[in-house]
Amino acid sequence: NAAASAPTLREAIERHVSALELNMDKYRELSDYGKGLAAANILQRRGDGFANGEALRTAFSEEVQWLTDNPQLIILHEANSVANATALRLVLEEHALILELDLGQYNVLGSSSKTLVVQAVFARRGAGYANIQILAAILAEEMANFLSQIDQVLMLVNLAESPQDLEGLFAQHGKGMGLEMDAYNLLIRSRQLALLEGIFAGIPYASLDELAETFNEAVGAMLTSYSVITFSHYDMTLKNMVDIQMTANPQWDGTGKGWTSPPREEVQNYVDPTKFVPEELALQVMEIVAATTLRMRAQPTTQGEHLLTVNVGESFSVEEYHKGIDGTEPGTEGYWFKITQESISGWVCGKYADWVFEPEPDWLENVDSRNILQFLTLSGPSGVTVNDLKEILQGAGILDGTEAAFYLASQQHGINEIFLTSLALHETGRGTSTLARGILFDPQDGRKAKIVYNMFGIGARDSNPDHLGAQYAYNQGWFSPEEAIIGGAKFAGETYVNHATYRQDTLYKMRWNPQTPGIHQYATDIGWAFKQTSYIHQFYRQVSTRNLKFDIPVYLN
């Protein structure tokens, strides 16, 4: 009678079967969703509470019997409840026989095309499919609509006269064709052009699925084949930065005596980017993109003759590497790159260009590669799929099975999916913390007590973390794991990663805020940014497609 939600009631029933004297034979025949629906129906019948065990047993028996007799209604209810088209597709394909769906033409389609059809079906759900006949009719109509469009779009692609023609078609129809256009838009311009040329060379395509498979595989391969490093320049020395951080109550646990104030040299070790980014990484740079107006010089030094000016956004292949010659101006030390423009060859300073480097295929297997991940850009998609997240979350307590929520939350709030997932796993102890598993919170202000969830420890201050974290979750309306995931992503996006003023879109920026140091910093632990890279490093090694872009801070002198 105290259960505040259907999941809590279901847990109580399943835990106390013997004491409640329940017959579980037919209950065990129900799907997992059906068991949850049975609990929801029993909860609805409970009213002010079951007067005795017999009343509960009667409600349990009747609801289970009704669901056993009406399996179609269970599945229809699930189809009307799923949060996205990906989940709806799983329901339709798994239960097509019970729903009496004709999937003859559907089963001939490739995966990308099936997703497009189900997205259209999901878009028409509205307040819910009234019955299975309407659901079946909508699926048949959308199949017909899709098949009628295939020939026309494919014909336009096969008639394209240049890669530029294809780019226009893809911009207009790409998402509707099942092309991974969001991932395509992450590519630097030179790689987009190379991809389009490859797709153009493959014309004609026999089917839309062949085109989508070719395009999507090429995008994934392109994203994985290179990484980008940008540099953010700050108007302070490293010494100034450390001075400010020493006044901001830094903490560390390196003495074995709990959290204490760290010595200055330890703070500097974590603040100094050069401790984590090997200078020799420049030797893997294959291409550069001018991040500002650059002067091409005859030698790798600011003392060299000015040959010409390179405009912002122009890209060049790197021909040679050389460290700045003694006498070059402060801030232009490090590697310079030799490039050619308009038949003129010269040198530009590497710290004022974006680096496109092609690491060794197994570079993430090197433990040292973890160091640079605290500078990974966290705004925007990572390039991973829902299936990638499913593998990452498998076995992670209450987070197991929430991959669709993480993917949706990341898309809605412009956050790297792997970062968001890693942060939740770190904060919840892989989905096992009390706040993650749900706490019954009573606001004691007249509002009803409810089970709340908090997947990121938001509001859970050290003085009373569970109570304060639950209080925050209640006030935000996080009454399900999915709501807590999406709400937590909104918090992380608006408060840090995509903040209008601070724009703390790397772990390093979240910890140290180099733009406005000493304020609006996520943690006091001087090792926080590096510690967060453990899960991120592990998960990027698991996925086949990834978009890696790094933003390295540069201090004066």
N, C-alpha and C positions, 0 to 999 in steps of 0.2 A: 504493500500500500504506500510505501514511502518512495518508490521508484519514480524519478522525475521525467523519465523518457522511455521510449520503447526499447532502445538498446540496454538500458539499465534493468528494465523489467525482464527482458529476455535473459540477461545474465543471471538474475536472481532465480528465475524459473529453472534454468538448466543446472544451476549449482545445487538447488535444493529439491531435486526430483523426488528423492525418497521421502523426505519429510513432508512434502506436499501430496504424496501418493498419487502422482500423475502417471497416466498411461502414455508413454512416449512413442509407441510403435508407429502410428501414422505421422506423428510430428517429425520423426526421423526421415520419412519419405519426402518431406518438403525440401525444396532448394533452400540455399542460405537466405535468399531474398524472401522466400515464402515464410520462413521461420521469423524473419524480422517483421513481415506483414502481420503474421499471427499475433506477435507481441503488441504491435500497434493497435490491432483490433481489440485485443483484450484490455489494453490500457484505456481505450475509448469507452469500453463497457464498465470500467471500474467505478466511474463516478466519484463519489466521496470515499470509496473504499469497499473492498469485499468484506462482508460481515463475518465470513468464516471460510475454512478450507474448502468446504463443499461448494460454495458459491464460485470460488476460483476454479475448482476442477470442472464445474459445469461450463463456465465460460471458455476455459481452455479446450475442452472436448468439442464443444460446438464450433468454435472458430477453426480449429484444426480440421474437423470433418468438412466444414464448408469449403475450405481452401483445397482440401484433397479432392473434393468433388468438382472443383472449378479451376483446374490448372491454368486455363486460358486467361482467367481474370487476374491471376497472380502475375503472369508475364505482361499482360496489358498494363497493370498497375506499375510494374517495373519500367516498362517502356515510357510511361507518362511521368516517371520520377527521375530518370537518369538526367545528369547535368549537361551532357554534351552529345554530339553526333557520334563520337568514337564509342562511347558506352552504349548508345542505341544500336549501333552496328553489331556489337557483340551480342546483345539481346536478340536481335532479329535472326542472326545467323545460327545462334545456339538453339533457339526454340522455334525455328521455322516450321517444323513438323506439327508441333502443338498448335501454333498460330494458323496453320493451314495456308501458309504463304507459298505462292508459286515462284520459286527462285531459279527457274530454268535459265532464263536470259541473264539474270543477275550473276549466276555462278560462272558464266562464260567471261565476265568482265575481269580485268586485273584489279589489283588492290586499290590503285589510285582512283579508278573509275567507280568502284564500289563506294569508296568514301564520299565521292561527289554526290552520288545518288542518295545516300543516307543523309547527307547534310541537307539536301533539299527536303527529304521526308521530315527531318527534325525541325526544319524551319516552319513547317506547316502544322506542327503539333498544337500550337496555341495553348489553350487551357487544358488540352489533353485529347487523345483519341477516344471518341465515345464508345467504340466497340472494335473488335478485331476485324470486322468487315470493312469499316472505314479505314483502318490502318492498312489493310491489304490493298484497298482501292487506291490509296495515296501512293503506296509503293509502286503499284502497277503504272499509275499515271506518270510518276517521276522517272521510272525506267523508260517509258515511251518518249518523254520529253528529252531525256539524255541521249537516247539512241538517235533521235531525229537531228540533234545538234552535232553529233560526232562527225558525220560526213562533211558538213559545211566547213567546220573549223579545220579539220584535217586537210581538206582541199586547199584552203588558203595557205596553210603551212607549206604544203608540197608545191604550191605555185610561187612561193617567195623567190625573188630574184637576187637577194643579197642577205647577208647576216643582219643588216640594218632593218630590212623588211621583217625579219623574224622578231627582232627586238620590239618593234611596234606591235606586232600581233601578240607577243607574250605579255607585253605591258597591259594590253586590253583584255585578253582572254586567258592569261596564264593560270591564274588561281582557279578559274572555272574548268580548266583543262587538267587540273591535278598537278600542276607544276609547282615546285617549291620556290615560289617567287620571293618569299621573305628571306630564305637562305641565299638566293641569287643576289638580292640587293645588299647582302653583307659583303659580297666580293668586291675587291678593288677593281677599278675600271679596266686595267690591262687583262685581268683574269676573266672579266665578263666578256670582253671582246674575243678572247681565245675560246671561251666556251661556245659563244654564238657561231664562231667559224666552224667548230667541230660539229655542232648540231646541223648547220647548213650543209656541210659536206656529207651528212648522212641521209639527206633527202633522196628519194621519197620514203615516207614511213607508211607501213601497211596498216597501222592502227594507232589510235590515240594512246593506248597503253604502251605501245612500243616507244612512242615519242616521249611520254611522261617518264618511263623507266630510264631511257637514255639521258634525258635532261637531268633528272633528279640524281642519278648516279654520278653524272659529270659534276653537278654542283657540290655534292658531298665530297668527291675526290679533290676538287679545287679548294674547298674550304680547309680540308685536312692537310693539303700539300704545303701550306705556307702559314706564317703568322706575321703580325704587324706590331711594331714597337713605335710608339709616339713619345715625345718628351714634353713635359710641362715645366716651364722655367719660373722660378719663384725669386722675388726680389729680397732675398735674405741669405746670409751665409749659413752653413751647417751649424756653426757655433751659435748664431742667433737663434736658430731653431731649437737647439738643445737647451739653451738658456731658458726659453719660454716653457719648454716641456718640463723642466725641473721644478717649475712653480705650479704645475697642474696636478700635483699629487700622484705621480707615477708609482706603480706598484710592481713587484716581481716576487716570484716564489723560488728563487734560485739559491737560497741559503739553507733550505730544508727546515726553516723555522716559521713556515706559513708566509703570509703576505707581509712584505716589508718594503721600505723605501729603497730603491736600488741606487748603487753608485753611479755617478755621472757617466763613466765610461761604458757601463752596460746600456744606459739609455741611448747613448750615441751609437752603439753597435746596432741597435734596432732602427734608429732614425736614418742612418746613413744608407742610402740606396745602393752605393757601390759595394756594400758588404754582401749584397744578394744578387747583383746582376754582373756577371763576368764581362769584362771589357772585350774579351776576345769573341763575344757573340757577334761583334761587327763583322768578323771574318766569314760569317755565314750569310751575310746580306747579299741578295741577288739583285735587288731593285730598290730604288728610293723614290719617294714622292715628296716634293717640296712642301713643307708645312708653313713656310713663310717665303717672302721674296729673298732669294739667295744670290750672292755674288759668286760667279765662277771665277776661280783664280788660277794663275799659271802654276803655282806651287801650293802644297797643302799648308798654307799659313795665311793669316790676314795681311801679311807683308807682301804677298804675291801680287803680280799684276792682275787688275780686274779685266777679265776677258769679255764677259757678258752677264746679263741678269736672267735668272731662272724664275719663272712666275709660279705663284702658289698653285698646287694641284698638278703640276707637270711631273711626269714619271720618267725614270731613266734606268737602264740597266747599269749595274756597277761593273766597271772594268778593272779597277785596281783599288787597293786599300793602303793607307799610310797614316801613321800618327802625325798630329800637328807638329810642325817643325818648331824648334825653340824660338821664342820671340812672338809667336802668335798671340793674339789678345786673350785675356782671361775669359773663360767660358767657351773658348773654341778649341780647347785641348781635346785629346782623344782622337778617334779615327776620323779621317777625311776620306771621301770617295771620289774616284775619278769617273767622269761621265762625258758623254759627247752630245752636243746639240748643234745643229746646223753645221756639221762637219768640223766644229771646233771642240777640242777636248780640253778639260780642265778639272779643277778640284773644288768640291763644296764641303762645308763643315757638316759632319754627320749629326750633330746634336740639334740641328735646325731642319731636319728632314725626317719623315716617317720611314722606318726601315721595314722592308719586306724580306723576311729571311725564310729559308727552307731548311728547317732542322732535319737531322737524321731521323729516319722513320721511327726509331725506338728511343728518341731522346727523352720522352716522358718516363721511360723505364729507369733512367738515371735519377738517383735519389736527389741529386743537386738541382734537378729541374724544378723541384718543389719551391725553391727559393724565390723564383721570379713570379710565382702565382699570386703573391700578395699585391702585385701590380696589375693583375688581370682586370680588364674593364668589365664591370658588372652590369652596366646598363645595356639593354637589348638582349636578343636571344643568343643562346650558346650554340645553336645548330643541332642540339640533340632532339630525339623523338620521344613520344610518350612511352614507347616500348623500352627505350634506354632508361627512362626514369623508373619504369616498372622493375627492371633488373636491379637498379641501384637500391630501391626501397624494399626489395624482397627480404623478409625476415626481420624487418625493422619495427617490431612491435605494432603499435596502433597506426604507424605510418605506412605499413604494408598495405598496398591496394589503393593508395591515395595519389598515384602518379598523375591521373587526369586533373586533379585539383591543383597540383603543383604546376603542371604545364599551363593550365588556364590562368592561374594566378600570375605566372611569369609573363604571359602574353598581355594580360590586362594592365599590368603595372610596370612593364618595361624593365624586367630584371632577369639576369642570367639564371636559367633554370637550375643549373648545377650548383651555383652559389646558394640559391634559395633552399634547395634540398639539403645541401651540406650544412647550412646554418641551422636548419630544423633538427637534423640528426645530431649535431653537436650540442644544441641547447636542451634536447630531450633525452640525451643518452640513448640514441637510436630508438626513439619512440617508446621509452619505458618510464619516463618521469611521471610524477603524480599529476602535474599540470597537463601533460600530453594525454594521459589516459582518462582524464575527466575528473572534475571535483564538483561535488554538490555545494553550490554557493547560495547562501541566504543573505540577501542585502539588508534584511531587517528594517525595511522602510515601507512595507506594505506590498512590495512586488513579490511574486512567487519565487521560491527557491528553484533553481534549475542546475542541471549538469552543464559545466562550462569547460572549454578546452583552450589551451594556450600552447602553441607549438614553437614559439620563439622566446619564451620567458619574458615577454614584454610586460613591463610594470612590476616584475617580480624582484623588488628591491631586497637587499640582504637582510633587512630587519625582520621580515616575515614573508619570504618569497612566495610560498604557496597561496597564502591568503590574499596578498596584494596582486599577484598574477591572476588569480581567479576573479578578484574584484574588477580588474581591468577588463578581463575577458567578458564578464557579465555585462558591463557597461557598453561594450562594443557589440554585444549580441552574438558572441561566438558560442553557439549552442550545439555545434557539430564539429568534427575534425576538419571538414571541408571549409566551413566558415572561418575557422581559426587559421587555416592555411592561407586562404584568400585575403582575410583581414590582416594577417601578419605581413603578407607581401605588400599590401597597400601601405602599411606603416613603414616598412623598410624602404620602399620606393620614395614615398613623399618626405620622409624624415632624413634620409641619407642619400641613397643612390641617385635619385633624380630631384633632390632638393633644389628649389629655384635659386637659392643663394650660394649654398656650400658645394653642391654637386660632388658629393663624396662617393664616386663611382668605382673605387678600388678599395680593397681591404686596408691598404696603407693609408688612403685618404680618410677612411672611416675612423681609423685609430688615431692618426696624427693631425688631420685637417691642415695640411701645409698652406692652404690659401688663407686661413685665419686661425693659426695655431693657438692651442691653449683653451679653446672653447669648442662646444658641439663635437666632442670626441666620444666615440662609441664605448670605449672601455678605458680603464686605468692600467690594466696589465700591459706592460711594455712588450710582451711577446704575443699579444692577442692576434695581430694580423698574421704573423707567421704560423701560429697554432691553427688558425682557421684553414690553412692550406692543406692540412692532412687529408681530409675527406675530398677536397676539390682535386687534389693530385691523384688520389685513388680512383675517383670516378671518371676523370678525363682519360685515364688509361683504359677504362672499360668500354667507352663509346667509340663508334666507328667514324662518326661525323662530328667535327668540332670547329668552332670559330674562336680563335685565340687572338686577342688584341691586348697589348700591354701599354700602360701609361706610366713612364718612369719620371719621377721628379728630378729636377736639376737645380741645385742651389748655387749661389754666387761663389766664385773662387773654388 
